[in-house]
């Protein structure tokens, strides 16, 4: 199937680290200044293809670039050293922007990609960060609300949480909806809210199917533990990179130069929430995974509350934070509510002014898709 929408092109960038596939809009100028350049970073089990609709609909004065992370899309399937958290991804992104002759730009990250751009801000610099449905600043699973870890080995986190049949169907490039574990079914159940409809579902599934299941990519290795539920993260692969022993970007609160942050999330997100269906402790609490030792030992991770706490501290320390919570929206606001996402992004990068809060009764901002 054709995977590139009208006006979108792909090319490989050779960097000092690996070959990276990027998407661009035809006609965008490489001389566009940094404050008009927006770089999009996709989430887990996805690729840059997911960003095409929003790229198409941005004003032509902007330059839009979407990057494939290692092990996804057309980028090299180099292994992920999980002991570095997401720094392999962040350093790859930095090498890519350097190869393109770009310094600090506006970064937009989705889920895993939001973790990557937060790490990027810690290690490099950015003009602004847009965090869409971001993973918690303390990683995925295995932490109390204040970010402290539940066990020394992060039991219940990492690659062991991946459904083996889902991994096999990724490997087999299964585009059917015959099973609840097929990528198409997972997209419908987890990536978007139930009422989402699109003519591009085949394209989104094709994007998911670019995920490498080679050793060191998705999901990674797992080790045994005596702690419930019996597995803990290994040292390679994307899911292990998000384990709290390796990943913690709460240090953004202490940045001397704080880029403005836009946080966009849906209230019906099944993946990133205070009761995530991807969190083993929450599944145990619901009785879906047997043997749960109780909330004192294995509480569900308060992912959204953790993000709100850290971004609240960021704002209290002088940072500029805007939160946009979209009622009834799932894990993909840019697909489900593109107009609201687009307007919030354009305000975050300074292309348009922000709406007054509270808004005057006569205020209206209309942005045409052709602007």
DRENTI-559191 format. One line per 2 residues: number of its first residue (from 1); for each residue x, y, z of N, C-alpha, C. Coordinates in steps of 0.02 Angstrom, whole numbers, plus 50000, padded with zeros to 5 digits. Example, Ala and Ser with C-alpha at 12.3 -4.5 7.8 and 13.67 -1.06 7.14 Angstrom:
<rs>
1	50660 49716 50390 50615 49775 50390 50660 49835 50390  50642 49888 50354 50684 49947 50357 50645 50002 50394
</rs>
This chain:
<rs>
1	50042 49940 50000 50000 50000 50000 50044 50063 50000  50015 50118 49976 50051 50181 49978 50049 50208 50049
3	50108 50223 50076 50111 50244 50146 50123 50319 50154  50140 50355 50101 50152 50426 50106 50092 50465 50079
5	50066 50511 50119 50010 50552 50098 50034 50608 50053  49988 50642 50020 50005 50695 49973 50047 50748 50007
7	50100 50767 49973 50143 50821 49998 50194 50800 50049  50199 50735 50063 50247 50709 50112 50298 50666 50075
9	50362 50676 50091 50416 50636 50061 50460 50607 50116  50496 50554 50098 50540 50520 50146 50611 50518 50118
11	50660 50522 50163 50730 50512 50142 50770 50488 50201  50826 50455 50185 50872 50431 50236 50926 50483 50249
13	50941 50493 50313 50993 50539 50335 51050 50497 50366  51109 50505 50340 51166 50470 50368 51195 50513 50425
15	51195 50485 50484 51221 50521 50542 51284 50487 50568  51314 50516 50617 51374 50486 50647 51357 50423 50687
17	51292 50410 50698 51272 50353 50739 51239 50297 50699  51194 50316 50652 51157 50266 50612 51120 50302 50557
19	51090 50263 50512 51049 50292 50459 50978 50302 50485  50952 50363 50477 50888 50382 50505 50840 50403 50450
21	50781 50375 50451 50730 50394 50403 50690 50452 50430  50678 50502 50388 50637 50559 50408 50584 50572 50355
23	50529 50602 50378 50478 50628 50333 50482 50703 50332  50469 50732 50274 50467 50805 50266 50409 50823 50221
25	50391 50886 50221 50341 50910 50174 50377 50936 50112  50353 50918 50054 50381 50944 49992 50368 51019 49990
27	50420 51056 49974 50414 51128 49971 50439 51164 50033  50447 51128 50089 50475 51160 50148 50547 51180 50136
29	50566 51239 50158 50633 51263 50145 50682 51243 50201  50741 51217 50182 50792 51202 50233 50819 51265 50266
31	50804 51324 50238 50826 51387 50267 50776 51415 50318  50722 51378 50331 50674 51399 50381 50708 51408 50448
33	50699 51463 50482 50733 51473 50547 50710 51423 50599  50751 51415 50650 50738 51365 50702 50671 51377 50736
35	50653 51441 50746 50591 51454 50783 50529 51442 50741  50539 51419 50679 50483 51399 50636 50492 51326 50613
37	50534 51288 50648 50547 51218 50631 50519 51173 50686  50479 51125 50667 50446 51080 50714 50466 51008 50697
39	50492 50972 50748 50516 50904 50739 50471 50857 50780  50444 50807 50747 50396 50761 50778 50430 50694 50792
41	50417 50666 50852 50447 50603 50873 50389 50556 50894  50385 50499 50862 50328 50454 50870 50333 50414 50935
43	50281 50375 50948 50278 50333 51007 50300 50262 50994  50289 50219 51043 50309 50148 51039 50262 50111 50991
45	50289 50061 50957 50252 50022 50907 50217 50071 50860  50256 50112 50827 50230 50163 50782 50289 50185 50738
47	50279 50239 50701 50333 50268 50661 50313 50339 50643  50356 50372 50605 50342 50441 50583 50279 50446 50541
49	50256 50390 50511 50197 50392 50468 50136 50419 50505  50133 50409 50571 50076 50432 50610 50069 50508 50611
51	50121 50545 50594 50119 50618 50599 50096 50652 50534  50082 50614 50482 50073 50646 50416 50014 50694 50412
53	49958 50676 50443 49900 50721 50438 49914 50789 50469  49945 50790 50528 49959 50853 50561 50014 50891 50523
55	50062 50855 50494 50112 50889 50453 50080 50923 50393  50034 50888 50360 50000 50917 50303 49965 50982 50321
57	49938 50985 50381 49893 51039 50399 49926 51097 50436  49992 51096 50441 50027 51152 50472 50037 51208 50422
59	50040 51270 50444 50052 51326 50399 50116 51317 50358  50115 51343 50297 50172 51332 50252 50234 51371 50274
61	50226 51420 50319 50285 51457 50343 50328 51415 50390  50300 51360 50412 50337 51316 50457 50372 51261 50418
63	50425 51233 50448 50457 51173 50421 50440 51115 50467  50414 51061 50439 50393 51003 50479 50435 50942 50461
65	50463 50911 50513 50505 50851 50504 50481 50799 50554  50474 50737 50531 50457 50682 50576 50512 50630 50570
67	50535 50604 50627 50593 50560 50630 50572 50490 50652  50600 50439 50619 50592 50370 50643 50646 50354 50694
69	50626 50330 50752 50674 50307 50802 50705 50241 50781  50762 50225 50810 50795 50161 50793 50748 50103 50809
71	50746 50055 50762 50702 49997 50770 50631 50009 50747  50617 50066 50717 50550 50082 50693 50555 50114 50624
73	50502 50106 50584 50500 50137 50518 50559 50117 50475  50589 50166 50442 50644 50153 50396 50713 50165 50426
75	50716 50179 50491 50781 50190 50524 50814 50123 50539  50880 50123 50543 50917 50061 50559 50889 50028 50622
77	50888 49962 50620 50863 49923 50678 50921 49908 50726  50956 49961 50746 51010 49953 50794 50980 49936 50862
79	51014 49894 50901 50987 49876 50967 50985 49936 51014  50940 49932 51062 50931 49984 51112 50965 49961 51177
81	51012 50001 51201 51043 49988 51266 50998 50017 51319  50957 49974 51349 50907 49997 51396 50937 50027 51459
83	50999 50010 51475 51030 50037 51536 51042 50112 51529  51036 50138 51469 51042 50210 51458 50974 50245 51457
85	50921 50209 51478 50855 50238 51472 50839 50249 51398  50815 50309 51381 50800 50325 51311 50855 50367 51279
87	50915 50366 51309 50968 50408 51282 50992 50386 51214  50986 50321 51197 51002 50300 51129 50957 50337 51080
89	50893 50340 51094 50846 50376 51051 50860 50451 51050  50872 50480 51109 50884 50551 51113 50948 50571 51077
91	51001 50531 51086 51064 50547 51053 51059 50536 50977  51019 50486 50956 51007 50477 50884 50972 50539 50855
93	50922 50564 50892 50886 50623 50868 50933 50683 50863  50976 50691 50913 51024 50746 50911 51071 50740 50851
95	51095 50679 50838 51139 50668 50781 51102 50683 50715  51038 50667 50713 50999 50680 50652 50991 50755 50641
97	50975 50792 50693 50966 50864 50685 51033 50897 50668  51087 50871 50697 51153 50898 50679 51168 50885 50605
99	51152 50825 50580 51164 50809 50510 51122 50853 50464  51064 50876 50488 51022 50921 50450 51042 50994 50458
101	51094 51007 50499 51117 51075 50510 51071 51115 50556  51035 51079 50599 50987 51112 50644 51013 51114 50715
103	51004 51171 50746 51016 51177 50818 50951 51164 50855  50940 51199 50911 50878 51189 50948 50816 51205 50906
105	50766 51162 50910 50703 51171 50873 50645 51159 50921  50585 51163 50895 50526 51143 50933 50517 51068 50926
107	50512 51033 50982 50507 50960 50982 50438 50938 51005  50408 50891 50967 50343 50863 50983 50352 50788 50993
109	50336 50763 51052 50344 50692 51065 50279 50660 51088  50267 50600 51065 50206 50563 51080 50224 50501 51120
111	50198 50495 51181 50205 50435 51223 50280 50421 51235  50307 50367 51209 50380 50355 51213 50417 50416 51187
113	50395 50444 51130 50428 50501 51101 50430 50561 51147  50379 50569 51190 50379 50623 51239 50434 50612 51290
115	50445 50549 51310 50502 50535 51353 50567 50551 51320  50571 50538 51255 50633 50552 51217 50646 50627 51215
117	50595 50668 51203 50608 50740 51198 50622 50770 51267  50594 50741 51320 50612 50765 51386 50685 50749 51401
119	50708 50689 51382 50778 50672 51390 50822 50717 51348  50798 50733 51288 50835 50778 51243 50845 50846 51276
121	50792 50871 51309 50798 50936 51342 50849 50934 51398  50855 50877 51431 50905 50870 51484 50976 50868 51457
123	50986 50834 51401 51053 50822 51375 51075 50873 51322  51028 50905 51290 51044 50951 51236 51005 51016 51249
125	50963 51037 51204 50920 51094 51217 50865 51096 51165  50810 51130 51181 50754 51136 51135 50720 51203 51145
127	50686 51227 51093 50650 51290 51098 50585 51281 51136  50553 51224 51126 50491 51207 51163 50482 51132 51161
129	50442 51107 51208 50424 51036 51210 50349 51030 51208  50323 50991 51161 50253 50972 51162 50249 50898 51178
131	50217 50883 51234 50213 50815 51260 50143 50789 51250  50135 50743 51203 50069 50714 51190 50064 50645 51222
133	50015 50636 51266 50005 50573 51301 50072 50545 51326  50110 50586 51363 50179 50566 51381 50180 50511 51433
135	50230 50467 51427 50243 50421 51482 50263 50462 51543  50254 50433 51601 50271 50468 51663 50345 50488 51663
137	50362 50544 51693 50433 50562 51700 50473 50510 51738  50439 50465 51774 50474 50413 51813 50474 50345 51778
139	50457 50343 51714 50457 50279 51678 50389 50247 51677  50388 50184 51655 50324 50149 51646 50318 50092 51695
141	50276 50101 51746 50263 50049 51795 50310 50052 51854  50290 50019 51909 50335 50005 51964 50356 50062 52008
143	50315 50116 52011 50334 50173 52055 50273 50197 52093  50287 50226 52152 50236 50261 52189 50227 50331 52159
145	50177 50366 52183 50163 50432 52153 50223 50478 52156  50263 50474 52209 50321 50520 52215 50380 50496 52174
147	50372 50442 52135 50425 50418 52091 50471 50366 52123  50463 50353 52187 50505 50301 52218 50486 50233 52190
149	50536 50190 52182 50526 50125 52151 50498 50075 52201  50456 50030 52177 50424 49980 52220 50471 49924 52240
151	50514 49903 52194 50562 49849 52208 50630 49868 52178  50681 49836 52204 50749 49851 52179 50759 49827 52107
153	50718 49778 52085 50727 49751 52018 50672 49772 51970  50627 49818 51991 50572 49841 51949 50528 49784 51924
155	50509 49740 51971 50465 49684 51953 50401 49708 51920  50382 49673 51867 50321 49690 51830 50330 49741 51776
157	50391 49767 51768 50405 49818 51717 50445 49787 51659  50447 49822 51604 50491 49803 51550 50463 49752 51502
159	50507 49717 51467 50489 49674 51411 50444 49616 51429  50448 49593 51491 50407 49537 51512 50333 49553 51510
161	50315 49617 51508 50245 49637 51507 50215 49632 51437  50256 49624 51386 50231 49621 51317 50195 49555 51306
163	50139 49558 51271 50102 49498 51254 50138 49460 51199  50158 49397 51211 50197 49360 51161 50161 49353 51094
165	50094 49345 51096 50058 49338 51032 50058 49404 50993  50053 49460 51028 50058 49525 50995 50126 49533 50962
167	50179 49514 50998 50247 49519 50970 50252 49474 50908  50225 49414 50911 50228 49368 50854 50189 49397 50795
169	50133 49427 50808 50094 49456 50753 50129 49517 50723  50165 49555 50763 50208 49607 50734 50260 49577 50689
171	50291 49524 50713 50343 49490 50675 50316 49462 50610  50253 49437 50612 50222 49407 50553 50190 49460 50508
173	50192 49523 50527 50161 49578 50490 50086 49565 50479  50054 49546 50533 49983 49530 50531 49941 49594 50531
175	49905 49606 50477 49863 49666 50472 49789 49651 50482  49773 49591 50503 49703 49571 50512 49676 49597 50579
177	49611 49587 50589 49581 49601 50654 49551 49538 50684  49581 49481 50668 49552 49417 50687 49561 49401 50761
179	49606 49435 50794 49620 49421 50865 49626 49486 50903  49613 49484 50968 49621 49544 51009 49693 49566 51014
181	49740 49520 50999 49811 49535 51002 49840 49556 50936  49800 49561 50883 49827 49585 50820 49839 49660 50824
183	49890 49686 50789 49903 49758 50793 49842 49801 50776  49802 49780 50728 49743 49820 50711 49694 49823 50770
185	49684 49767 50803 49639 49766 50861 49668 49806 50918  49734 49802 50928 49766 49841 50981 49760 49916 50966
187	49768 49935 50903 49758 50005 50884 49689 50029 50904  49638 49991 50885 49569 50011 50899 49554 50013 50974
189	49583 49967 51011 49567 49962 51082 49609 50008 51126  49670 50024 51104 49717 50058 51149 49743 50125 51122
191	49750 50132 51057 49780 50193 51031 49730 50250 51027  49667 50234 51017 49615 50285 51007 49553 50268 51048
193	49510 50318 51057 49447 50306 51091 49400 50267 51045  49350 50233 51073 49307 50189 51033 49270 50224 50976
195	49256 50289 50982 49218 50323 50930 49261 50351 50873  49327 50338 50875 49371 50365 50822 49359 50328 50757
197	49351 50365 50702 49343 50337 50636 49392 50371 50588  49419 50334 50542 49469 50362 50496 49471 50321 50432
199	49489 50355 50377 49502 50320 50315 49573 50294 50311  49614 50312 50363 49685 50295 50360 49704 50238 50408
201	49656 50199 50431 49674 50146 50478 49726 50098 50450  49721 50081 50386 49770 50036 50356 49840 50066 50361
203	49845 50131 50353 49910 50165 50357 49936 50164 50428  49894 50176 50477 49917 50174 50546 49940 50103 50565
205	49904 50053 50542 49924 49984 50556 49990 49969 50521  49998 49992 50459 50061 49982 50423 50119 50013 50461
207	50106 50071 50492 50158 50103 50532 50177 50060 50592  50127 50033 50626 50141 49988 50683 50183 49929 50661
209	50169 49903 50601 50203 49843 50577 50275 49855 50555  50297 49917 50557 50369 49930 50543 50412 49917 50604
211	50381 49901 50661 50418 49890 50723 50463 49829 50718  50526 49837 50732 50573 49781 50730 50566 49739 50794
213	50559 49674 50784 50558 49627 50841 50624 49589 50846  50675 49616 50814 50742 49585 50819 50768 49593 50890
215	50816 49552 50907 50847 49555 50973 50873 49626 50986  50855 49654 51043 50877 49721 51060 50829 49775 51040
217	50775 49759 51005 50725 49808 50986 50662 49797 51028  50605 49783 50996 50543 49772 51033 50532 49698 51045
219	50517 49677 51106 50511 49717 51167 50576 49722 51207  50622 49674 51196 50683 49670 51236 50685 49606 51276
221	50736 49600 51319 50744 49539 51358 50713 49548 51427  50699 49491 51460 50667 49491 51525 50704 49443 51570
223	50704 49456 51635 50737 49411 51683 50687 49390 51737  50701 49335 51769 50657 49309 51822 50669 49346 51887
225	50616 49353 51926 50621 49380 51993 50573 49343 52039  50590 49340 52102 50544 49310 52151 50488 49357 52170
227	50495 49420 52152 50441 49468 52165 50385 49460 52114  50323 49471 52137 50266 49468 52092 50272 49521 52038
229	50257 49506 51976 50226 49446 51947 50276 49396 51918  50339 49400 51937 50387 49350 51918 50436 49369 51863
231	50430 49430 51837 50479 49452 51786 50502 49523 51803  50560 49539 51777 50590 49606 51786 50627 49624 51722
233	50642 49687 51712 50673 49708 51649 50744 49683 51642  50761 49665 51579 50830 49650 51562 50867 49714 51545
235	50915 49708 51499 50959 49765 51485 50955 49791 51414  50914 49760 51372 50909 49782 51303 50836 49789 51283
237	50823 49830 51233 50756 49835 51206 50717 49895 51231  50668 49915 51192 50632 49977 51204 50591 49976 51268
239	50557 49920 51283 50516 49920 51344 50559 49923 51407  50617 49893 51406 50661 49896 51464 50690 49967 51473
241	50697 50003 51417 50723 50072 51421 50677 50117 51461  50614 50097 51469 50566 50138 51506 50558 50115 51579
243	50595 50064 51599 50593 50041 51668 50621 50096 51713  50591 50106 51772 50612 50162 51815 50684 50158 51840
245	50714 50099 51839 50785 50094 51860 50830 50128 51809  50806 50134 51747 50846 50163 51693 50821 50231 51670
247	50757 50245 51680 50726 50305 51651 50698 50349 51706  50720 50411 51708 50693 50460 51754 50711 50529 51726
249	50661 50564 51701 50673 50631 51673 50643 50686 51716  50628 50669 51779 50600 50720 51824 50649 50777 51837
251	50712 50767 51819 50763 50819 51826 50751 50880 51783  50702 50878 51737 50687 50938 51697 50668 50996 51742
253	50642 50980 51802 50623 51033 51849 50683 51078 51865  50743 51050 51863 50803 51086 51884 50841 51118 51826
255	50814 51114 51766 50848 51146 51709 50855 51221 51721  50914 51248 51706 50924 51320 51712 50883 51357 51660
257	50884 51332 51598 50845 51362 51544 50788 51315 51529  50729 51335 51546 50670 51291 51541 50630 51308 51478
259	50630 51263 51429 50587 51275 51371 50514 51272 51391  50471 51312 51360 50400 51306 51374 50374 51237 51356
261	50327 51212 51396 50300 51144 51387 50225 51147 51375  50203 51113 51323 50132 51100 51311 50119 51026 51325
263	50071 51012 51368 50053 50943 51385 49982 50931 51360  49976 50887 51310 49911 50870 51281 49896 50797 51295
265	49838 50783 51324 49821 50713 51338 49745 50705 51337  49723 50642 51327 49653 50626 51326 49631 50595 51392
267	49569 50608 51412 49544 50581 51475 49526 50507 51469  49522 50481 51407 49504 50411 51397 49564 50370 51373
269	49624 50392 51390 49685 50357 51369 49690 50290 51406  49694 50235 51369 49698 50169 51399 49769 50149 51417
271	49819 50184 51387 49889 50165 51396 49922 50207 51451  49914 50272 51447 49944 50317 51496 49888 50348 51537
273	49879 50323 51598 49828 50348 51643 49846 50328 51714  49804 50347 51761 49815 50326 51830 49788 50255 51842
275	49758 50227 51790 49734 50157 51793 49745 50125 51725  49809 50121 51705 49827 50099 51638 49815 50024 51629
277	49788 50006 51571 49778 49936 51554 49843 49904 51529  49897 49942 51528 49963 49915 51512 50007 49908 51574
279	49980 49926 51632 50016 49923 51695 49999 49858 51730  50048 49814 51741 50035 49749 51771 50005 49756 51840
281	50025 49805 51878 49996 49813 51945 49922 49831 51942  49903 49872 51893 49832 49887 51884 49794 49825 51862
283	49824 49786 51817 49792 49724 51794 49784 49675 51852  49833 49673 51897 49827 49631 51956 49771 49655 52001
285	49767 49720 52011 49715 49749 52053 49646 49733 52026  49640 49730 51959 49576 49715 51927 49561 49641 51925
287	49608 49600 51948 49598 49527 51947 49613 49495 51881  49641 49532 51834 49656 49504 51768 49720 49462 51771
289	49768 49483 51811 49829 49445 51823 49825 49418 51894  49829 49351 51903 49819 49322 51969 49878 49335 52016
291	49863 49329 52081 49916 49331 52132 49938 49399 52154  49901 49451 52135 49920 49519 52153 49929 49526 52228
293	49986 49553 52251 50000 49555 52323 49967 49613 52360  49930 49655 52326 49894 49709 52359 49924 49778 52348
295	49884 49829 52362 49904 49898 52347 49963 49922 52389  49974 49892 52447 50031 49913 52488 50097 49893 52456
297	50095 49835 52421 50156 49808 52390 50162 49828 52317  50106 49825 52280 50108 49835 52208 50051 49881 52185
299	50052 49944 52205 50000 49990 52183 50005 50006 52109  49948 50020 52078 49950 50044 52009 49987 50110 52005
301	50021 50121 51950 50059 50183 51942 50013 50241 51925  50020 50295 51960 49980 50356 51947 50015 50398 51893
303	50011 50375 51832 50051 50404 51778 50034 50477 51765  49970 50492 51756 49950 50561 51741 49963 50606 51801
305	49949 50582 51861 49961 50622 51921 50036 50636 51930  50078 50587 51913 50151 50598 51917 50173 50653 51869
307	50146 50650 51808 50162 50702 51759 50139 50770 51783  50078 50773 51810 50053 50837 51834 50096 50863 51892
309	50117 50819 51936 50160 50840 51992 50226 50869 51967  50258 50834 51920 50324 50856 51896 50316 50921 51856
311	50266 50925 51814 50257 50987 51775 50234 51044 51820  50199 51028 51873 50182 51080 51922 50244 51108 51955
313	50290 51063 51973 50353 51085 52002 50394 51125 51952  50391 51104 51889 50426 51140 51834 50400 51212 51830
315	50334 51219 51832 50304 51286 51829 50322 51326 51891  50321 51294 51950 50338 51330 52011 50410 51354 52012
317	50452 51318 51974 50523 51337 51970 50536 51386 51913  50483 51413 51883 50492 51464 51833 50477 51443 51762
319	50460 51380 51751 50444 51356 51684 50373 51374 51663  50362 51376 51598 50297 51392 51569 50264 51326 51548
321	50208 51308 51578 50174 51245 51564 50101 51259 51547  50078 51230 51492 50007 51232 51473 49983 51160 51468
323	49927 51145 51502 49897 51078 51498 49832 51083 51459  49825 51037 51410 49763 51031 51373 49738 50960 51382
325	49685 50951 51420 49655 50886 51432 49591 50882 51390  49589 50832 51344 49534 50826 51297 49486 50771 51319
327	49426 50790 51335 49376 50743 51362 49358 50689 51310  49360 50627 51333 49339 50571 51291 49389 50550 51238
329	49449 50580 51239 49500 50565 51189 49547 50512 51217  49572 50468 51173 49616 50415 51193 49689 50435 51191
331	49731 50389 51167 49804 50397 51170 49832 50438 51113  49790 50460 51066 49815 50492 51005 49778 50557 50990
333	49785 50609 51032 49748 50671 51020 49759 50701 50950  49819 50693 50922 49831 50724 50856 49791 50690 50801
335	49770 50628 50812 49726 50594 50765 49653 50608 50781  49636 50606 50845 49567 50608 50866 49538 50679 50867
337	49578 50727 50886 49557 50797 50889 49610 50841 50855  49619 50833 50790 49675 50867 50757 49671 50943 50760
339	49610 50972 50756 49605 51045 50757 49628 51073 50824  49606 51042 50879 49626 51066 50945 49701 51055 50957
341	49726 50997 50934 49797 50984 50942 49838 51036 50903  49817 51048 50841 49853 51094 50798 49854 51164 50828
343	49797 51188 50852 49794 51255 50880 49838 51261 50942  49836 51210 50986 49878 51211 51046 49952 51211 51027
345	49970 51172 50977 50040 51169 50955 50063 51237 50927  50022 51267 50885 50041 51331 50855 50048 51385 50908
347	50007 51382 50960 50015 51429 51015 50079 51415 51054  50094 51351 51063 50152 51332 51103 50217 51355 51071
349	50219 51354 51004 50281 51374 50970 50282 51448 50954  50229 51484 50974 50227 51556 50964 50204 51578 50896
351	50175 51533 50857 50152 51552 50790 50087 51591 50794  50044 51575 50841 49984 51613 50854 49982 51630 50928
353	49942 51678 50947 49935 51695 51017 49891 51644 51053  49900 51641 51118 49858 51596 51158 49790 51627 51170
355	49742 51583 51178 49676 51606 51199 49679 51632 51270  49637 51682 51284 49632 51707 51352 49601 51653 51396
357	49621 51652 51459 49595 51603 51506 49575 51639 51571  49509 51646 51585 49454 51618 51545 49442 51660 51482
359	49413 51629 51433 49402 51663 51369 49345 51713 51375  49352 51772 51343 49294 51818 51340 49236 51784 51304
361	49175 51802 51319 49117 51768 51289 49113 51774 51213  49147 51824 51184 49144 51832 51112 49207 51806 51077
363	49254 51777 51115 49317 51758 51083 49307 51697 51038  49337 51700 50979 49336 51643 50933 49400 51646 50892
365	49433 51590 50885 49492 51586 50843 49478 51533 50790  49480 51552 50727 49468 51506 50673 49531 51502 50631
367	49557 51442 50623 49618 51432 50585 49603 51387 50525  49610 51415 50466 49595 51375 50406 49652 51327 50392
369	49636 51270 50364 49687 51220 50348 49732 51243 50292  49713 51296 50256 49753 51320 50200 49798 51378 50219
371	49800 51397 50283 49840 51456 50300 49915 51442 50295
</rs>
